Amino acid sequence: MIRNARQFGRHALRAISAGLISLMIGVSPAQAITVTTTADTGAGSIREALSLANDNDTIDFSVTGTIELTHGELVVEDNITINKPGTVSTPMIGILGDDDTTPGTIETPSFLDNATRARAYLSALQTKARSTNRLFSGQLTVNDSVTTPKFTFVDGDCTLTSGSGFLVVTGTLTIRGNTDFTGAILVLGTGKLVREGGGNGDIFGGIAIAAFDRTSGDFTAPTYDTQGGGNSTIQYDSQALKNGIGSAMNVSGIREF
């Protein structure tokens, strides 16, 4: 429950519930801070999290319940995101690698930390797609403009011929050798990508593939099956990612590496 008013002149929050508030301000968080207690002050509290947060940071909750403010109002002076429990912080998208400092690698995106987070993230994307009339069920062929980015969520199998933006597929994604696309592609759920045929198509941006059951369990092995000839290109491109994610209307954020 939310007690008392929320005033967003200086973002004064007098009392909030860790279960219901979701304040979205800005994108591209620099770090994620987790609230681990419903206490008003001290380690892991919302007050401590706000004191540590800077512009574009994200505050998550690992607890639920009402936070009783006994030490005055909470003042938020930075552009931050406060997620309600069960949501996923704005993920990082880039060239995936091991969680180490080896040159050329970056940390795994936060939404792929574990299957539970992946499920929550995928469900959030599906909800957003439904609310914006960009949710498609069953088998779909995407043949869109490469210059007009769109957010597209396919709850099923998808054949990608051309397009741009932010494409999410829960089934098998099939691309041709002549497929052209710029932006972000997430193949989450079945976690299977098939490239077939010849051609000279170009895919610029980034692709993430993860296999997991939508209800429970850990990650399973994803599938990337490629065959055919041609000189097609699949290449990481940070600007293409920015443009693609921008088409998702702040569903996700991007961080440079």
Long-range contacts (C-beta under 8 A, 24 or more apart in sequence): 1-66, 3-66, 10-75, 10-76, 10-77, 11-75, 11-76, 11-77, 12-73, 12-74, 12-75, 12-76, 13-73, 13-74, 13-75, 13-76, 14-69, 14-73, 14-74, 15-66, 15-67, 15-68, 15-69, 16-46, 16-67, 16-74, 17-65, 17-66, 17-67, 18-46, 18-61, 18-63, 18-64, 18-65, 18-66, 18-67, 18-84, 18-85, 19-61, 19-64, 19-65, 19-66, 19-84, 19-85, 20-84, 21-82, 21-84, 22-82, 22-83, 22-84, 22-87, 23-76, 23-80, 23-81, 23-82, 24-81, 24-250, 25-79, 25-80, 25-81, 26-55, 26-56, 26-79, 26-80, 26-81, 27-56, 27-90, 27-250, 27-253, 27-254, 28-56, 28-90, 28-253, 28-254, 28-255, 29-56, 29-57, 29-58, 29-80, 29-81, 29-89, 29-90, 29-253, 29-255, 30-54, 30-55, 30-56, 30-57, 31-57, 31-58, 32-57, 32-58, 32-59, 32-60, 32-89, 32-110, 33-57, 33-58, 33-59, 33-60, 34-59, 34-60, 34-61, 34-62, 35-59, 35-60, 35-61, 35-62, 35-63, 36-62, 36-63, 37-63, 38-63, 38-65, 38-66, 38-67, 38-68, 39-67, 40-67, 40-68, 40-69, 40-70, 40-71, 41-71, 46-74, 47-71, 47-74, 50-74, 50-75, 50-76, 53-78, 53-80, 54-78, 54-80, 55-79, 55-80, 56-80, 56-81, 57-81, 58-82, 58-83, 58-89, 58-90, 59-83, 60-85, 60-87, 60-89, 61-85, 86-120, 87-120, 87-124, 88-117, 88-120, 88-121, 88-124, 90-252, 90-253, 91-121, 91-252, 91-253, 92-254, 92-255, 92-257, 93-184, 93-206, 93-208, 93-241, 93-245, 93-252, 93-254, 93-255, 94-206, 94-236, 94-238, 94-241, 94-255, 94-256, 94-257, 95-206, 95-236, 95-257, 96-208, 106-257, 109-208, 112-208, 112-210, 114-218, 114-219, 115-212, 115-213, 115-217, 115-218, 115-219, 118-188, 118-210, 118-212, 118-219, 119-212, 119-214, 119-215, 121-188, 122-168, 122-170, 122-188, 122-189, 122-214, 124-251, 125-153, 125-168, 125-186, 125-251, 125-252, 126-153, 126-155, 126-168, 128-153, 128-248, 128-249, 128-251, 129-153, 129-168, 132-249, 139-171, 142-167, 146-180, 146-181, 146-182, 149-182, 149-183, 149-243, 149-244, 149-246, 149-247, 150-247, 151-247, 151-248, 151-249, 151-251, 160-185, 164-240, 164-243, 164-244, 164-247, 165-243, 165-244, 165-247, 165-248, 166-244, 166-245, 166-247, 166-248, 166-251, 166-252, 170-214, 175-201, 175-203, 176-201, 177-201, 177-228, 177-229, 177-230, 177-232, 178-230, 178-232, 179-203, 179-232, 181-205, 182-237, 182-240, 182-243, 182-244, 183-240, 183-241, 183-243, 183-244, 183-245, 183-247, 184-208, 184-241, 184-244, 184-245, 184-248, 184-252, 187-222, 188-212, 189-214, 191-220, 191-221, 191-222, 191-223, 192-222, 192-223, 192-224, 192-225, 193-222, 193-223, 193-224, 193-225, 194-223, 194-225, 194-226, 195-224, 195-225, 195-226, 195-227, 195-228, 195-232, 196-225, 196-226, 196-227, 196-228, 197-228, 197-230, 198-228, 198-229, 198-230, 199-228, 199-230, 199-232, 200-230, 200-231, 200-232, 201-230, 201-232, 201-233, 202-232, 202-233, 202-235, 203-232, 203-233, 203-234, 203-235, 204-233, 204-235, 204-236, 204-237, 204-240, 205-236, 205-237, 205-240, 205-241, 205-244, 206-236, 206-237, 206-240, 206-241, 207-234
